[in-house]
Amino acid sequence: MQTKHQILIVGGGNAGISTASQLLRKNKNLDIAIIEPSDKHYYQPAWTLVGAGVFNMKNTIHNEADVMPKSVKWIKQKVVTFQPEANSVTLDNNETVTYDYLIVAPGIQLNWGDIKGLKETLGKNGVCSNYSVDNVPYTWECLKNFKGGKALFTNPNTPVKCGGAPHKIMWLAADYFKKHGVFDKTEIQYWSGGTRLFGVEKYEKTLKKVAERDKVQMTFYTKLVEIDGPNKKAKFVGFGEQNKDKEYWVSFDMIHITPPQSAPDFVKNSPLANAAGWVDVDKFTLQHVKYPNVFSLGDASSLPTSRTGAAIRKQAPVLVKNLLAFMEGKQLTGSYNGYTSCPVVTGYGKLVLCEFDYNNKPIETFPIDQSKERWTMYQLKRRVLPWLYWHKILPGKM
């Protein structure tokens, strides 16, 4: 069976839903279909707060049917392959869907299997992750039950969604340990595949002070390759000139893991991908460099910026403007400057609102120094942004 749609969107997450909503607000007569296999839709930015015990997991989950724009055709399958030369995609039920225009927004893939032993021990033995929908509440259990010892927090050597998340939970954990009298009996370690704590100097200065305050031992140019849950040991391997091929077996009492991430396999193995596996689009127009009727945004795109919901909020209007112009044979005038935002929680009631562009130059929303830890910005993340997501961003109103 074969079906055809004017605009086909792959992915029913933030990027796919908000883009479809904005397109329909511009032209309600557009024929749009979204391919999305999931029953549930998640507001993942709040999972850090769930893991810290201050946000209800239930409030991060809605039915996909409730956020799907009413006039959109929902194709509840998975994409297996793209055939851009034929303007078609193949689904996992062997059906083919053809299109006039394609938007690729399937999000990012979490590669749990890249760390030996992780699948067997995640959610027990003090091994937790806020990146797993099933295991976020276990992070809170680990914090509550921690009696001192070694607390490890990892960051892979791959792009990740919400680049600040790997250390947000670390700052919250340190604050929690202080409030509950176990900080002085605790050794906090940060093992990162990155080269520095944060990529924008203005904000990194503040975060370095937080690390000093929390007595965090930081090791860069490393990646987690194996975990032995029952014996509470983690194996890291170094890379880069500083510690190439060094191996470290580190004991822990709890460890929070951010898994390696990549574009989904069906994207990586497709003609749409660049050498690194991401959908190969122009970083300003969001149009594919080879197939002009294909556009992409969000975590699976090749856009060289932090993968966040805030980035999508700025990408979607550019894509909508350019796609509609392309459909009318007009010049593409929309341009995305790489804006992204990382609201870095540095403790309970404290947050640094990092906003910057492709050049790692701060582009700030508020007339204040956003590199300072603020209670107001924490309330923005905890109370305002979740409401905006469900009621304004997904319906295409902002």
C-alpha positions as CSV (number, residue, x, y, z in Angstrom):
1,M,0.0,0.0,0.0
2,Q,1.3,3.5,-0.9
3,T,0.1,6.8,0.4
4,K,1.1,10.3,-0.6
5,H,1.1,13.6,1.3
6,Q,2.1,17.1,0.4
7,I,4.3,17.5,3.5
8,L,5.6,14.5,5.4
9,I,7.2,15.0,8.8
10,V,9.3,12.2,10.3
11,G,9.1,12.5,14.1
12,G,6.3,13.5,16.5
13,G,8.5,15.1,19.2
14,N,8.9,18.8,20.0
15,A,10.4,19.6,16.5
16,G,7.9,17.7,14.5
17,I,4.7,18.7,16.4
18,S,5.6,22.4,16.8
19,T,6.7,22.7,13.1
20,A,3.4,21.1,11.9
21,S,1.4,23.4,14.2
22,Q,3.2,26.5,12.9
23,L,2.7,25.4,9.2
24,L,-1.0,24.9,9.8
25,R,-1.3,28.4,11.4
26,K,0.2,29.8,8.2
27,N,-2.0,27.7,5.9
28,K,-4.8,25.5,7.4
29,N,-5.3,23.7,4.0
30,L,-1.9,22.1,4.0
31,D,-1.9,18.3,3.7
32,I,0.5,17.2,6.5
33,A,1.3,13.7,7.8
34,I,3.5,12.9,10.8
35,I,5.3,9.5,11.2
36,E,5.6,8.7,14.9
37,P,5.5,5.3,16.5
38,S,5.1,6.4,20.2
39,D,1.9,6.5,22.2
40,K,3.5,9.0,24.7
41,H,5.0,12.4,24.3
42,Y,7.6,13.5,26.9
43,Y,8.8,16.8,28.2
44,Q,12.3,15.7,28.9
45,P,13.8,19.0,30.1
46,A,12.0,18.4,33.5
47,W,13.6,15.0,34.0
48,T,16.6,16.6,35.8
49,L,14.2,18.0,38.3
50,V,12.3,14.6,38.6
51,G,15.7,13.0,39.3
52,A,16.2,15.6,42.0
53,G,12.9,14.9,43.7
54,V,11.2,18.3,42.9
55,F,9.0,17.5,39.8
56,N,6.3,14.9,39.3
57,M,7.2,12.5,36.5
58,K,3.5,12.2,35.5
59,N,3.5,15.9,34.5
60,T,6.2,15.2,31.9
61,I,4.1,12.7,30.0
62,H,1.1,13.3,27.8
63,N,-0.6,11.1,25.3
64,E,0.8,11.6,21.8
65,A,-2.8,11.8,20.5
66,D,-3.4,14.8,22.7
67,V,-0.6,16.9,21.2
68,M,-1.0,15.8,17.6
69,P,-2.5,18.7,15.6
70,K,-6.1,17.8,14.8
71,S,-5.9,18.1,11.0
72,V,-2.6,16.1,10.7
73,K,-2.6,12.5,9.5
74,W,-0.8,10.5,12.1
75,I,1.1,7.5,10.7
76,K,1.9,5.3,13.7
77,Q,4.9,3.4,12.4
78,K,8.6,3.6,12.3
79,V,10.7,4.7,9.3
80,V,13.1,2.1,8.0
81,T,14.6,3.8,5.0
82,F,14.6,7.1,3.0
83,Q,14.5,7.2,-0.9
84,P,14.9,10.9,-1.5
85,E,15.4,10.4,-5.3
86,A,11.9,8.9,-5.4
87,N,10.5,11.3,-2.8
88,S,9.5,8.4,-0.6
89,V,10.1,6.7,2.8
90,T,9.6,3.0,3.7
91,L,8.0,2.1,7.0
92,D,8.5,-1.0,9.2
93,N,5.3,-2.5,7.9
94,N,6.8,-2.4,4.4
95,E,4.4,0.3,3.3
96,T,5.8,3.3,1.3
97,V,4.8,6.9,1.9
98,T,5.6,9.5,-0.8
99,Y,5.8,13.3,-0.4
100,D,6.2,16.6,-2.1
101,Y,8.2,18.0,0.8
102,L,9.9,16.2,3.7
103,I,10.8,17.4,7.2
104,V,13.2,15.1,9.1
105,A,12.9,15.5,12.9
106,P,13.1,12.1,14.6
107,G,15.2,13.3,17.5
108,I,18.4,11.7,18.8
109,Q,19.2,8.0,19.5
110,L,20.5,6.9,22.9
111,N,23.1,4.2,22.5
112,W,23.0,2.4,25.8
113,G,24.6,-0.7,24.3
114,D,27.8,1.1,23.6
115,I,28.7,0.8,27.3
116,K,29.4,-2.8,28.2
117,G,27.3,-4.1,31.0
118,L,25.1,-1.0,31.3
119,K,21.8,-2.5,30.2
120,E,22.1,-5.2,32.8
121,T,22.7,-2.9,35.7
122,L,20.8,0.3,34.9
123,G,18.2,1.0,37.5
124,K,20.0,-0.9,40.3
125,N,23.4,-1.1,42.0
126,G,23.4,2.7,42.3
127,V,23.5,3.0,38.5
128,C,21.0,5.7,37.4
129,S,20.3,8.0,34.4
130,N,17.9,10.9,33.9
131,Y,18.0,10.0,30.1
132,S,16.0,6.9,30.6
133,V,12.2,7.3,30.9
134,D,12.0,4.2,33.0
135,N,14.9,5.0,35.3
136,V,14.6,8.7,36.1
137,P,12.8,8.0,39.4
138,Y,15.7,5.8,40.4
139,T,18.0,8.8,40.3
140,W,16.0,10.2,43.1
141,E,16.1,7.0,45.0
142,C,19.9,7.0,44.7
143,L,20.1,10.6,46.0
144,K,17.8,9.9,49.0
145,N,19.6,6.7,50.0
146,F,23.2,8.0,49.5
147,K,25.1,7.8,52.8
148,G,28.5,9.1,51.5
149,G,31.2,7.7,49.4
150,K,32.0,8.2,45.7
151,A,29.3,9.8,43.4
152,L,30.3,9.7,39.7
153,F,28.7,11.7,36.9
154,T,29.5,11.0,33.3
155,N,29.3,12.9,30.0
156,P,30.1,11.0,26.7
157,N,32.3,12.2,23.9
158,T,29.3,12.5,21.5
159,P,26.8,15.3,21.0
160,V,23.9,14.9,23.5
161,K,20.5,16.4,23.9
162,C,20.6,19.1,26.5
163,G,24.3,19.5,26.8
164,G,24.1,20.8,30.4
165,A,22.0,17.9,31.7
166,P,25.0,15.7,32.5
167,H,26.2,18.1,35.2
168,K,22.9,19.7,36.2
169,I,22.1,16.6,38.2
170,M,25.6,16.7,39.7
171,W,25.1,20.2,41.1
172,L,21.7,19.2,42.5
173,A,23.2,16.1,44.0
174,A,25.9,18.1,45.7
175,D,23.3,20.5,47.1
176,Y,21.2,17.6,48.3
177,F,24.2,16.0,50.0
178,K,24.9,19.3,51.8
179,K,21.4,19.7,53.0
180,H,21.3,16.2,54.4
181,G,24.7,16.1,56.1
182,V,26.6,13.7,53.8
183,F,28.6,16.1,51.7
184,D,31.6,16.0,53.9
185,K,31.7,12.2,53.5
186,T,31.3,12.4,49.8
187,E,33.7,12.5,46.8
188,I,32.1,13.9,43.7
189,Q,33.7,13.1,40.3
190,Y,32.9,14.3,36.8
191,W,34.1,12.2,33.9
192,S,33.6,13.9,30.6
193,G,34.3,13.2,26.9
194,G,34.4,17.0,26.5
195,T,37.4,19.3,26.5
196,R,36.0,21.7,29.1
197,L,33.1,22.2,31.5
198,F,31.1,24.5,29.2
199,G,31.7,25.9,25.8
200,V,30.9,29.6,26.5
201,E,33.4,31.4,28.6
202,K,31.0,33.8,30.3
203,Y,29.0,30.9,31.8
204,E,31.9,28.5,32.3
205,K,33.4,31.0,34.7
206,T,30.4,30.7,37.0
207,L,30.2,26.9,36.6
208,K,33.9,26.5,37.5
209,K,33.1,28.4,40.7
210,V,30.2,26.0,41.3
211,A,32.6,23.0,40.8
212,E,35.0,24.5,43.2
213,R,32.3,25.1,45.8
214,D,31.1,21.5,45.4
215,K,34.6,20.1,45.5
216,V,34.1,18.3,42.2
217,Q,37.0,16.4,40.7
218,M,36.9,16.8,36.9
219,T,38.5,14.5,34.3
220,F,38.1,15.4,30.6
221,Y,39.0,13.6,27.4
222,T,37.6,10.3,28.7
223,K,34.7,8.0,27.9
224,L,32.8,5.4,29.9
225,V,33.2,2.0,28.1
226,E,32.2,-0.6,30.7
227,I,30.3,-0.8,34.0
228,D,30.3,-3.6,36.5
229,G,27.2,-2.9,38.6
230,P,27.4,-5.7,41.2
231,N,31.1,-4.8,42.0
232,K,30.4,-1.0,41.7
233,K,33.2,-0.3,39.3
234,A,33.3,1.8,36.1
235,K,35.9,1.6,33.3
236,F,36.9,4.8,31.5
237,V,39.3,5.1,28.5
238,G,41.2,8.3,27.8
239,F,41.7,9.9,24.4
240,G,43.3,13.0,23.0
241,E,46.9,13.9,23.5
242,Q,46.7,14.3,27.3
243,N,45.7,10.8,28.2
244,K,45.3,8.7,25.0
245,D,44.5,5.1,25.6
246,K,44.8,5.3,29.4
247,E,42.4,3.1,31.3
248,Y,40.8,3.9,34.6
249,W,38.8,1.5,36.7
250,V,36.9,3.7,39.2
251,S,34.9,2.5,42.1
252,F,31.6,4.2,43.0
253,D,28.7,4.2,45.4
254,M,26.4,5.8,42.9
255,I,26.9,6.8,39.2
256,H,24.7,8.9,37.0
257,I,25.3,8.0,33.3
258,T,24.6,10.1,30.2
259,P,24.8,7.5,27.4
260,P,26.5,8.1,24.1
261,Q,24.1,9.5,21.5
262,S,23.8,9.8,17.7
263,A,21.4,10.3,14.9
264,P,19.0,7.3,14.6
265,D,20.3,4.4,12.6
266,F,17.7,4.9,9.8
267,V,19.1,8.4,9.4
268,K,22.8,7.5,9.7
269,N,22.4,4.8,7.0
270,S,20.5,7.0,4.6
271,P,21.4,9.2,1.6
272,L,20.3,12.2,3.7
273,A,23.2,11.8,6.2
274,N,26.5,13.6,6.3
275,A,29.7,11.7,7.1
276,A,29.0,12.0,10.8
277,G,25.5,10.5,10.4
278,W,23.3,13.7,10.9
279,V,20.8,15.0,8.3
280,D,23.0,17.2,6.1
281,V,21.3,20.7,6.0
282,D,22.5,24.2,5.5
283,K,23.0,25.6,8.9
284,F,21.2,28.9,8.2
285,T,18.3,27.8,6.0
286,L,17.7,24.3,7.3
287,Q,17.4,23.0,3.7
288,H,19.1,19.8,2.7
289,V,22.4,20.5,0.8
290,K,21.5,17.9,-1.9
291,Y,17.8,17.4,-1.9
292,P,16.1,20.9,-1.9
293,N,12.6,19.6,-1.0
294,V,14.0,18.1,2.2
295,F,14.4,20.1,5.4
296,S,15.5,19.2,8.9
297,L,15.6,20.6,12.4
298,G,16.2,19.4,16.0
299,D,18.5,16.8,17.4
300,A,19.0,14.7,14.3
301,S,20.0,17.6,12.1
302,S,23.6,18.5,11.3
303,L,23.1,22.0,12.8
304,P,26.3,22.7,14.8
305,T,24.7,23.9,18.0
306,S,23.6,22.5,21.4
307,R,20.6,20.1,21.0
308,T,17.9,21.7,23.1
309,G,14.2,22.5,23.0
310,A,15.1,26.2,23.0
311,A,17.1,25.7,19.8
312,I,14.1,24.0,18.2
313,R,11.9,27.0,19.2
314,K,14.1,29.3,17.1
315,Q,14.7,26.7,14.3
316,A,11.0,26.0,13.6
317,P,9.9,29.4,12.4
318,V,12.9,29.6,10.1
319,L,12.1,26.2,8.6
320,V,8.4,27.1,8.2
321,K,9.2,30.4,6.5
322,N,11.7,28.8,4.1
323,L,9.6,25.7,3.3
324,L,6.6,27.9,2.4
325,A,8.8,30.1,0.3
326,F,10.3,27.1,-1.5
327,M,6.8,25.7,-2.2
328,E,6.0,29.0,-3.9
329,G,9.2,29.1,-5.9
330,K,10.5,32.1,-3.9
331,Q,14.0,32.8,-2.4
332,L,14.7,31.4,1.1
333,T,15.1,34.4,3.4
334,G,14.8,32.8,6.8
335,S,18.1,32.4,8.6
336,Y,18.9,30.6,11.8
337,N,21.8,32.0,13.8
338,G,22.4,29.0,16.0
339,Y,20.6,30.2,19.0
340,T,20.3,27.7,21.8
341,S,19.7,27.9,25.5
342,C,20.9,25.7,28.4
343,P,19.1,26.5,31.7
344,V,21.8,25.1,34.0
345,V,20.4,24.3,37.4
346,T,23.3,24.7,39.9
347,G,21.4,23.7,43.0
348,Y,17.9,23.8,44.5
349,G,16.6,27.3,43.8
350,K,19.6,28.3,41.7
351,L,20.0,28.4,37.9
352,V,22.3,30.0,35.3
353,L,20.4,30.7,32.1
354,C,22.9,30.2,29.3
355,E,21.9,31.5,25.8
356,F,24.2,31.7,22.9
357,D,24.6,31.4,19.1
358,Y,26.8,29.5,16.6
359,N,29.8,31.6,17.6
360,N,29.3,30.8,21.3
361,K,28.5,34.5,21.7
362,P,25.9,35.1,24.5
363,I,22.4,36.2,23.2
364,E,20.5,36.9,26.3
365,T,16.7,37.4,26.8
366,F,16.7,39.3,30.0
367,P,18.3,42.7,30.9
368,I,20.4,41.1,33.7
369,D,23.7,39.3,33.9
370,Q,22.5,35.8,33.2
371,S,25.8,34.2,34.1
372,K,24.8,34.7,37.8
373,E,23.0,32.0,39.7
374,R,19.4,33.2,40.2
375,W,16.3,32.0,42.1
376,T,14.1,33.6,39.5
377,M,15.6,31.7,36.6
378,Y,15.2,28.5,38.6
379,Q,11.4,29.3,38.9
380,L,11.3,29.9,35.1
381,K,12.6,26.4,34.5
382,R,10.5,24.7,37.1
383,R,7.2,26.5,36.7
384,V,7.0,28.5,33.5
385,L,8.8,26.6,30.8
386,P,6.8,23.3,31.2
387,W,3.5,25.2,30.9
388,L,4.8,27.1,27.9
389,Y,5.8,23.8,26.3
390,W,2.4,22.1,26.5
391,H,0.2,25.2,25.9
392,K,2.2,27.5,23.6
393,I,5.2,25.8,21.9
394,L,3.6,22.5,20.7
395,P,0.4,24.3,19.5
396,G,2.7,26.6,17.4
397,K,1.8,29.8,19.3
398,M,5.4,30.7,20.0
